[in-house]
Amino acid sequence: MRISHKIEEALKAADETMALIIGNDILHQVPQLFKEQFPEQEAIIVADTNTYRVAGKKVGHLLQESGIKQQKSYIFADSDLYAEYGFVEELVAVLKKNDAVPIAVGSGTINDLTKLASYKTNRRYMCVATAASMDGYTAFGASITYKGAKQTFDCPAPQACLADVGIIANAPVEMTASGYADLFAKITAGADWILSDALGVEKIDRQSWDIVQGGLRDALADPQGAREGKVPAVEKLIEGLMLGGFAMQAHKTSRPASGAEHQFSHLWNMEHHTNHGKHVSHGFQVAIGTLAVTALYELFLDAPIQDLDIQACCQTWPTSEVLEEDARERFRDTDFPDIGVVETKAKYIFKEELSGQLQVLKENWAEIRAKLKAQLVPYAVVRQRLSLVGAPVNPEDIGITREYLRQTFVRAQYIRRRFTILDIAVRTNMLDKWLDQLFGKEGIWEI
């Protein structure tokens, strides 16, 4: 067991998670960690049937041997369990019957359900991670589908978290691949933040940036080792994911770890996309989103932005009324007809502001381009690494047609107010041109 310098620094920046232990064969430390963080309190294990078998049952025995009182474990039995608000309400009903501290034993779904249910019943919780499948363990907020739309609900991160690398290394390969892809998304998310910072939209918070980006390349260095369950590679991966969560916790938004690539995933969830009737993991969706955004960035970096016709861009810029009608029309027959209007209104700028923003981009293009180039990983390398870890690299791998992917480039920009490369593509009036290159003859996704 070790606590790295990066984790120590992240814990100092955090105001919700007080303790994180990462190590091999450390499940036996759960009772002591619980006693330190929740002295004299009762526990209740929350798991699904798989995670209870993998670790939950043993955690229960360890708590019992240590004299910690427990409520009966709550085990979600639904074979189609996912982070949906109905399951939060199910857990809230259980927790309201007692004052026990939940111990979420599982990965993304169990953690998010427990996180929000704990908050709604006025208590903190602890997490025992069972897979390196996502970055939400230590993150502020829970990503839950509510009324058909994927939303981030404000709620505190776990007070304590334990990650037994031995258990995590033996998780299903696709879960590790999902986590690796979610971590790789911090590359493009970082590029979006650089762009936003350069144009004065949202400044980079250096503390949060350093937490997530500081050791990112090292955590992504061994995709093959992660796939094979090699402890050093998996340990670096889970640490990188935990750091991503800490960055969000420190910033109180998902900006440090989420950009345009996540908007692809959010839209697909909102549109109830499945692959042959099965839910696609967040990480696998983000893998395709990251490849898509990386490809778009490469076209952006090759574009002659220094020669941008700002006046022409402003002439084609819609009024807020026209954009509102456009947004309303695009999502008219969905479960979320108003989200496009709300989000595009929130980030709308008038022609005068647009002109100033594009002038900054044009005048500082050499510097901005250099920063983005240093941040991004080439498309071919991203594809190779995702393939090595076992993540999808073609939209068809997750049941996304090329036509649907092309539509997503357009529609995803409407559903979040966060400034990303998608907004630049629209504001420079280049999105259609770039999509014609990506999906046209000899393009990456030729249709």
NUTOR-827547 format. One record per residue (C-alpha): residue number from 0; residue in three letters; x, y, z. Coordinates in steps of 0.25 Angstrom, whole numbers, plus 2048, in hexadecimal, padded with zeros to 3 digits. Example, Ala and Ser with C-alpha at 12.3 -4.5 7.8 and 13.67 -1.06 7.14 Angstrom:
BEGIN
ATOM   i  aa   x   y   z
ATOM   0 Ala 831 7EE 81F
ATOM   1 Ser 837 7FC 81D
This chain:
BEGIN
ATOM   i  aa   x   y   z
ATOM   0 Met 800 800 800
ATOM   1 Arg 805 80E 7FD
ATOM   2 Ile 800 81C 7FC
ATOM   3 Ser 807 823 7F1
ATOM   4 His 80B 832 7F1
ATOM   5 Lys 801 835 7E7
ATOM   6 Ile 7F5 82F 7EF
ATOM   7 Glu 7FB 836 7FB
ATOM   8 Glu 7FA 843 7F4
ATOM   9 Ala 7EC 840 7EF
ATOM  10 Leu 7E7 83D 7FC
ATOM  11 Lys 7EC 84A 801
ATOM  12 Ala 7E4 851 7F6
ATOM  13 Ala 7D8 849 7F9
ATOM  14 Asp 7CD 84E 803
ATOM  15 Glu 7C4 841 803
ATOM  16 Thr 7CD 835 802
ATOM  17 Met 7D5 834 80E
ATOM  18 Ala 7DC 826 80B
ATOM  19 Leu 7E0 81E 7FF
ATOM  20 Ile 7E8 811 800
ATOM  21 Ile 7ED 80A 7F3
ATOM  22 Gly 7F5 7FD 7F4
ATOM  23 Asn 7F5 7EE 7F2
ATOM  24 Asp 7EE 7E5 7FB
ATOM  25 Ile 7E9 7EF 804
ATOM  26 Leu 7DA 7EC 806
ATOM  27 His 7DD 7E8 814
ATOM  28 Gln 7DF 7F7 817
ATOM  29 Val 7D1 7FB 814
ATOM  30 Pro 7CC 7F9 823
ATOM  31 Gln 7D8 802 828
ATOM  32 Leu 7D5 80D 81E
ATOM  33 Phe 7C6 80C 821
ATOM  34 Lys 7C9 80E 830
ATOM  35 Glu 7D2 81A 82E
ATOM  36 Gln 7C9 821 825
ATOM  37 Phe 7BB 81D 82B
ATOM  38 Pro 7BE 81A 83A
ATOM  39 Glu 7B3 812 841
ATOM  40 Gln 7AA 812 835
ATOM  41 Glu 7A2 807 82F
ATOM  42 Ala 7A5 802 820
ATOM  43 Ile 79D 7FE 815
ATOM  44 Ile 7A3 7F7 809
ATOM  45 Val 79E 7FB 7FB
ATOM  46 Ala 7A1 7F2 7EF
ATOM  47 Asp 79C 7EB 7E3
ATOM  48 Thr 79C 7DC 7E2
ATOM  49 Asn 7A9 7DC 7DB
ATOM  50 Thr 7B1 7E5 7E4
ATOM  51 Tyr 7AB 7DF 7F1
ATOM  52 Arg 7B1 7D2 7EC
ATOM  53 Val 7BE 7D8 7E9
ATOM  54 Ala 7C0 7E0 7F5
ATOM  55 Gly 7B3 7E4 7FC
ATOM  56 Lys 7B1 7D7 804
ATOM  57 Lys 7C0 7D7 809
ATOM  58 Val 7BF 7E6 80D
ATOM  59 Gly 7B2 7E2 815
ATOM  60 His 7BA 7D7 81C
ATOM  61 Leu 7C6 7E0 81F
ATOM  62 Leu 7BC 7EB 825
ATOM  63 Gln 7B6 7E0 82E
ATOM  64 Glu 7C3 7DB 833
ATOM  65 Ser 7C7 7E9 836
ATOM  66 Gly 7BB 7EB 83F
ATOM  67 Ile 7B4 7F5 835
ATOM  68 Lys 7A5 7F5 835
ATOM  69 Gln 79E 7F3 828
ATOM  70 Gln 791 7F4 822
ATOM  71 Lys 78D 7E9 818
ATOM  72 Ser 795 7EB 80B
ATOM  73 Tyr 78D 7F1 800
ATOM  74 Ile 790 7EA 7F3
ATOM  75 Phe 78A 7EF 7E6
ATOM  76 Ala 785 7E3 7DE
ATOM  77 Asp 780 7E9 7D1
ATOM  78 Ser 788 7E3 7C6
ATOM  79 Asp 787 7F0 7BE
ATOM  80 Leu 78C 7F9 7CA
ATOM  81 Tyr 791 807 7C5
ATOM  82 Ala 793 815 7CB
ATOM  83 Glu 784 818 7CA
ATOM  84 Tyr 77C 821 7D4
ATOM  85 Gly 772 816 7D7
ATOM  86 Phe 77D 80D 7DD
ATOM  87 Val 781 81A 7E5
ATOM  88 Glu 773 81A 7EB
ATOM  89 Glu 774 80B 7EE
ATOM  90 Leu 780 80D 7F6
ATOM  91 Val 77B 81A 7FD
ATOM  92 Ala 76F 812 802
ATOM  93 Val 778 808 808
ATOM  94 Leu 781 812 80F
ATOM  95 Lys 776 81A 814
ATOM  96 Lys 773 80E 81E
ATOM  97 Asn 780 80F 825
ATOM  98 Asp 78C 819 828
ATOM  99 Ala 797 80F 822
ATOM 100 Val 7A3 814 81A
ATOM 101 Pro 7A2 80E 80C
ATOM 102 Ile 7AE 807 807
ATOM 103 Ala 7AD 806 7F8
ATOM 104 Val 7B4 7FA 7F3
ATOM 105 Gly 7B5 7FA 7E4
ATOM 106 Ser 7B9 804 7D9
ATOM 107 Gly 7B2 80F 7D1
ATOM 108 Thr 7A3 80B 7D2
ATOM 109 Ile 7A3 807 7E1
ATOM 110 Asn 7AC 813 7E5
ATOM 111 Asp 7A3 81D 7DE
ATOM 112 Leu 796 817 7E3
ATOM 113 Thr 79C 817 7F2
ATOM 114 Lys 7A2 825 7F0
ATOM 115 Leu 795 82B 7ED
ATOM 116 Ala 78C 823 7F6
ATOM 117 Ser 796 826 802
ATOM 118 Tyr 795 835 7FF
ATOM 119 Lys 785 834 7FF
ATOM 120 Thr 785 82D 80C
ATOM 121 Asn 78F 837 813
ATOM 122 Arg 79B 82E 815
ATOM 123 Arg 7A9 82C 80F
ATOM 124 Tyr 7AD 81E 80A
ATOM 125 Met 7BA 816 807
ATOM 126 Cys 7BE 80F 7FA
ATOM 127 Val 7C5 802 7F7
ATOM 128 Ala 7C9 802 7E9
ATOM 129 Thr 7C8 7F5 7E1
ATOM 130 Ala 7CC 7F9 7D3
ATOM 131 Ala 7D5 804 7CC
ATOM 132 Ser 7C9 807 7C3
ATOM 133 Met 7C6 816 7C5
ATOM 134 Asp 7CB 823 7CC
ATOM 135 Gly 7BF 825 7D5
ATOM 136 Tyr 7C3 81F 7E2
ATOM 137 Thr 7C9 82B 7E8
ATOM 138 Ala 7C1 835 7DF
ATOM 139 Phe 7B8 840 7E4
ATOM 140 Gly 7AA 83D 7DE
ATOM 141 Ala 7A3 831 7D9
ATOM 142 Ser 7A0 82E 7CA
ATOM 143 Ile 791 829 7CA
ATOM 144 Thr 787 827 7BF
ATOM 145 Tyr 77A 82F 7C4
ATOM 146 Lys 76E 830 7BB
ATOM 147 Gly 776 82B 7AF
ATOM 148 Ala 781 835 7B0
ATOM 149 Lys 78F 832 7B6
ATOM 150 Gln 792 83C 7C1
ATOM 151 Thr 79C 83F 7CB
ATOM 152 Phe 796 841 7D9
ATOM 153 Asp 79D 849 7E3
ATOM 154 Cys 7A1 840 7EF
ATOM 155 Pro 7AE 83E 7F7
ATOM 156 Ala 7B9 834 7F3
ATOM 157 Pro 7BB 828 7FD
ATOM 158 Gln 7C1 82B 80A
ATOM 159 Ala 7CB 820 808
ATOM 160 Cys 7CE 816 7FD
ATOM 161 Leu 7D6 809 7FC
ATOM 162 Ala 7DB 803 7F0
ATOM 163 Asp 7E1 7F5 7F1
ATOM 164 Val 7E9 7F3 7E4
ATOM 165 Gly 7E9 7E4 7E5
ATOM 166 Ile 7DA 7E4 7E4
ATOM 167 Ile 7DA 7EF 7D9
ATOM 168 Ala 7E4 7E8 7D1
ATOM 169 Asn 7DB 7DC 7D0
ATOM 170 Ala 7CF 7E4 7CB
ATOM 171 Pro 7C9 7E1 7BE
ATOM 172 Val 7D3 7E6 7B3
ATOM 173 Glu 7C8 7EF 7AD
ATOM 174 Met 7C7 7F6 7BA
ATOM 175 Thr 7D6 7F9 7BA
ATOM 176 Ala 7D5 7FD 7AC
ATOM 177 Ser 7C9 807 7AF
ATOM 178 Gly 7D1 80D 7BA
ATOM 179 Tyr 7DD 80F 7B1
ATOM 180 Ala 7D5 816 7A6
ATOM 181 Asp 7CE 81F 7B1
ATOM 182 Leu 7DC 823 7B5
ATOM 183 Phe 7E1 825 7A7
ATOM 184 Ala 7D6 82F 7A5
ATOM 185 Lys 7DD 838 7AF
ATOM 186 Ile 7E6 83B 7A3
ATOM 187 Thr 7DC 841 79A
ATOM 188 Ala 7D4 847 7A6
ATOM 189 Gly 7E1 84E 7A9
ATOM 190 Ala 7E2 853 79B
ATOM 191 Asp 7D4 859 79C
ATOM 192 Trp 7D8 860 7A9
ATOM 193 Ile 7E4 866 7A3
ATOM 194 Leu 7DC 86B 798
ATOM 195 Ser 7D1 871 7A1
ATOM 196 Asp 7DC 877 7AA
ATOM 197 Ala 7E3 87E 79D
ATOM 198 Leu 7D6 884 799
ATOM 199 Gly 7D2 889 7A7
ATOM 200 Val 7C6 880 7A8
ATOM 201 Glu 7CA 878 7B4
ATOM 202 Lys 7D8 87A 7BA
ATOM 203 Ile 7E0 86E 7BE
ATOM 204 Asp 7E1 86B 7CD
ATOM 205 Arg 7EF 867 7CF
ATOM 206 Gln 7ED 85F 7DB
ATOM 207 Ser 7E2 856 7D5
ATOM 208 Trp 7EA 856 7C7
ATOM 209 Asp 7F7 850 7CE
ATOM 210 Ile 7EF 846 7D6
ATOM 211 Val 7E9 83F 7CA
ATOM 212 Gln 7F4 842 7BF
ATOM 213 Gly 801 841 7C8
ATOM 214 Gly 802 832 7C7
ATOM 215 Leu 7F9 82F 7BC
ATOM 216 Arg 803 82B 7B1
ATOM 217 Asp 809 821 7BB
ATOM 218 Ala 7FC 81B 7BF
ATOM 219 Leu 7F8 818 7B1
ATOM 220 Ala 806 813 7AD
ATOM 221 Asp 803 804 7AD
ATOM 222 Pro 7F6 800 7A7
ATOM 223 Gln 7FA 7F2 7A4
ATOM 224 Gly 7FE 7F0 7B3
ATOM 225 Ala 7F1 7F6 7B7
ATOM 226 Arg 7EA 7EC 7AE
ATOM 227 Glu 7F2 7E0 7B4
ATOM 228 Gly 7EF 7E4 7C2
ATOM 229 Lys 7FD 7E7 7C5
ATOM 230 Val 7FD 7EE 7D3
ATOM 231 Pro 807 7F9 7D0
ATOM 232 Ala 7FF 7FE 7C4
ATOM 233 Val 7F1 7FC 7CB
ATOM 234 Glu 7F6 804 7D7
ATOM 235 Lys 7FB 80F 7CF
ATOM 236 Leu 7ED 80F 7C7
ATOM 237 Ile 7E5 80F 7D4
ATOM 238 Glu 7ED 81A 7DA
ATOM 239 Gly 7EC 822 7CD
ATOM 240 Leu 7DD 820 7CE
ATOM 241 Met 7DC 824 7DC
ATOM 242 Leu 7E4 831 7D9
ATOM 243 Gly 7DA 834 7CE
ATOM 244 Gly 7CF 833 7D9
ATOM 245 Phe 7D7 83C 7E3
ATOM 246 Ala 7D9 847 7D8
ATOM 247 Met 7CA 847 7D6
ATOM 248 Gln 7C8 847 7E5
ATOM 249 Ala 7D1 853 7E7
ATOM 250 His 7CB 85B 7DB
ATOM 251 Lys 7BD 857 7DF
ATOM 252 Thr 7BA 855 7D0
ATOM 253 Ser 7BE 84A 7C6
ATOM 254 Arg 7C5 854 7BD
ATOM 255 Pro 7D3 84E 7C1
ATOM 256 Ala 7D0 841 7BC
ATOM 257 Ser 7C5 842 7B2
ATOM 258 Gly 7C4 849 7A4
ATOM 259 Ala 7BD 847 797
ATOM 260 Glu 7C0 838 797
ATOM 261 His 7B7 837 7A3
ATOM 262 Gln 7AC 83E 79C
ATOM 263 Phe 7AC 833 792
ATOM 264 Ser 7A9 829 79D
ATOM 265 His 79F 832 7A4
ATOM 266 Leu 797 834 797
ATOM 267 Trp 797 825 794
ATOM 268 Asn 792 822 7A2
ATOM 269 Met 787 82C 7A1
ATOM 270 Glu 783 826 794
ATOM 271 His 782 818 79A
ATOM 272 His 78D 812 791
ATOM 273 Thr 790 804 793
ATOM 274 Asn 798 7FA 78C
ATOM 275 His 78F 7EE 788
ATOM 276 Gly 786 7F1 794
ATOM 277 Lys 791 7F2 79E
ATOM 278 His 796 7FF 7A5
ATOM 279 Val 7A4 803 7A1
ATOM 280 Ser 7AE 807 7AC
ATOM 281 His 7B1 816 7AE
ATOM 282 Gly 7C0 813 7AB
ATOM 283 Phe 7BD 80C 79E
ATOM 284 Gln 7B4 817 799
ATOM 285 Val 7BF 821 79D
ATOM 286 Ala 7CA 819 796
ATOM 287 Ile 7C2 81C 789
ATOM 288 Gly 7C0 82A 78D
ATOM 289 Thr 7CE 82C 790
ATOM 290 Leu 7D2 827 782
ATOM 291 Ala 7C8 830 77B
ATOM 292 Val 7CC 83C 783
ATOM 293 Thr 7DB 839 780
ATOM 294 Ala 7D8 838 771
ATOM 295 Leu 7D1 845 772
ATOM 296 Tyr 7DC 84C 779
ATOM 297 Glu 7E6 847 76E
ATOM 298 Leu 7DE 84E 764
ATOM 299 Phe 7DE 85B 76C
ATOM 300 Leu 7ED 85B 76E
ATOM 301 Asp 7EF 859 75F
ATOM 302 Ala 7E5 865 75C
ATOM 303 Pro 7EA 872 758
ATOM 304 Ile 7E4 87A 764
ATOM 305 Gln 7EE 885 762
ATOM 306 Asp 7E6 888 755
ATOM 307 Leu 7D8 887 75C
ATOM 308 Asp 7CE 890 756
ATOM 309 Ile 7C8 895 762
ATOM 310 Gln 7BE 89E 75B
ATOM 311 Ala 7B8 892 753
ATOM 312 Cys 7B7 88A 760
ATOM 313 Cys 7AF 895 767
ATOM 314 Gln 7A6 897 75B
ATOM 315 Thr 7A2 888 75C
ATOM 316 Trp 7A0 888 76B
ATOM 317 Pro 791 886 76F
ATOM 318 Thr 78A 890 778
ATOM 319 Ser 786 88A 785
ATOM 320 Glu 777 888 780
ATOM 321 Val 77B 881 774
ATOM 322 Leu 785 878 77C
ATOM 323 Glu 77A 875 786
ATOM 324 Glu 770 871 77C
ATOM 325 Asp 77B 868 776
ATOM 326 Ala 77E 861 783
ATOM 327 Arg 770 85F 786
ATOM 328 Glu 76E 859 778
ATOM 329 Arg 77A 84F 779
ATOM 330 Phe 774 849 786
ATOM 331 Arg 765 84A 784
ATOM 332 Asp 762 83B 784
ATOM 333 Thr 76C 838 790
ATOM 334 Asp 76A 836 79F
ATOM 335 Phe 772 843 7A0
ATOM 336 Pro 76B 84D 797
ATOM 337 Asp 770 859 79F
ATOM 338 Ile 77E 856 7A2
ATOM 339 Gly 784 85B 795
ATOM 340 Val 77D 869 797
ATOM 341 Val 782 86A 7A6
ATOM 342 Glu 790 866 7A3
ATOM 343 Thr 792 86E 796
ATOM 344 Lys 78C 87A 79D
ATOM 345 Ala 796 879 7A8
ATOM 346 Lys 7A2 87A 79F
ATOM 347 Tyr 79C 883 794
ATOM 348 Ile 7A5 88F 790
ATOM 349 Phe 7A1 89A 787
ATOM 350 Lys 7A8 89E 77B
ATOM 351 Glu 7B1 8A8 781
ATOM 352 Glu 7B6 89E 78C
ATOM 353 Leu 7B8 894 781
ATOM 354 Ser 7C0 89D 779
ATOM 355 Gly 7C9 8A0 785
ATOM 356 Gln 7CA 892 788
ATOM 357 Leu 7CE 88E 77A
ATOM 358 Gln 7D8 899 77A
ATOM 359 Val 7DF 894 786
ATOM 360 Leu 7E0 886 780
ATOM 361 Lys 7E5 88C 773
ATOM 362 Glu 7F0 895 779
ATOM 363 Asn 7F5 88A 783
ATOM 364 Trp 7F3 87E 77A
ATOM 365 Ala 802 87A 77A
ATOM 366 Glu 802 87A 789
ATOM 367 Ile 7F5 873 78B
ATOM 368 Arg 7F8 869 780
ATOM 369 Ala 805 865 787
ATOM 370 Lys 7FF 863 794
ATOM 371 Leu 7F4 85A 78E
ATOM 372 Lys 7FE 852 786
ATOM 373 Ala 806 850 793
ATOM 374 Gln 7FA 84B 79A
ATOM 375 Leu 7F3 842 790
ATOM 376 Val 7F7 834 78C
ATOM 377 Pro 7F7 831 77D
ATOM 378 Tyr 7EA 82A 778
ATOM 379 Ala 7F2 81D 773
ATOM 380 Val 7F9 81C 781
ATOM 381 Val 7EC 81E 789
ATOM 382 Arg 7E5 813 780
ATOM 383 Gln 7F1 80A 782
ATOM 384 Arg 7F1 80B 791
ATOM 385 Leu 7E2 809 793
ATOM 386 Ser 7E3 7FD 78A
ATOM 387 Leu 7EE 7F7 793
ATOM 388 Val 7E6 7F9 79F
ATOM 389 Gly 7DA 7F2 799
ATOM 390 Ala 7D1 7FF 797
ATOM 391 Pro 7C9 801 78B
ATOM 392 Val 7CF 809 77F
ATOM 393 Asn 7C4 809 775
ATOM 394 Pro 7B6 80F 777
ATOM 395 Glu 7B0 802 772
ATOM 396 Asp 7B7 7FB 77E
ATOM 397 Ile 7AD 802 787
ATOM 398 Gly 7A1 802 77D
ATOM 399 Ile 7A3 810 778
ATOM 400 Thr 7A1 811 769
ATOM 401 Arg 7AA 81B 762
ATOM 402 Glu 79E 823 75E
ATOM 403 Tyr 79A 824 76D
ATOM 404 Leu 7A9 828 771
ATOM 405 Arg 7A8 833 767
ATOM 406 Gln 79B 838 76D
ATOM 407 Thr 7A1 838 77B
ATOM 408 Phe 7AC 841 777
ATOM 409 Val 7A1 84C 774
ATOM 410 Arg 797 848 77F
ATOM 411 Ala 7A1 846 78B
ATOM 412 Gln 7A5 855 78A
ATOM 413 Tyr 796 859 78E
ATOM 414 Ile 795 851 79B
ATOM 415 Arg 7A0 857 7A4
ATOM 416 Arg 7A4 865 7A6
ATOM 417 Arg 7B2 861 7A8
ATOM 418 Phe 7BB 867 79E
ATOM 419 Thr 7C2 85D 795
ATOM 420 Ile 7C8 85B 787
ATOM 421 Leu 7BA 859 782
ATOM 422 Asp 7B7 867 785
ATOM 423 Ile 7C3 86C 77E
ATOM 424 Ala 7BF 863 772
ATOM 425 Val 7B2 86A 772
ATOM 426 Arg 7B7 878 775
ATOM 427 Thr 7C2 878 76A
ATOM 428 Asn 7B7 872 760
ATOM 429 Met 7C0 866 75D
ATOM 430 Leu 7B8 85A 763
ATOM 431 Asp 7B1 856 756
ATOM 432 Lys 7BE 857 74F
ATOM 433 Trp 7C5 84F 759
ATOM 434 Leu 7BA 844 75A
ATOM 435 Asp 7BB 843 74B
ATOM 436 Gln 7C9 840 74C
ATOM 437 Leu 7C7 836 757
ATOM 438 Phe 7BC 82F 751
ATOM 439 Gly 7BE 831 742
ATOM 440 Lys 7C7 829 738
ATOM 441 Glu 7D3 824 73F
ATOM 442 Gly 7CF 82A 74C
ATOM 443 Ile 7D1 822 759
ATOM 444 Trp 7C2 81E 759
ATOM 445 Glu 7BF 81F 74A
ATOM 446 Ile 7B0 81D 748
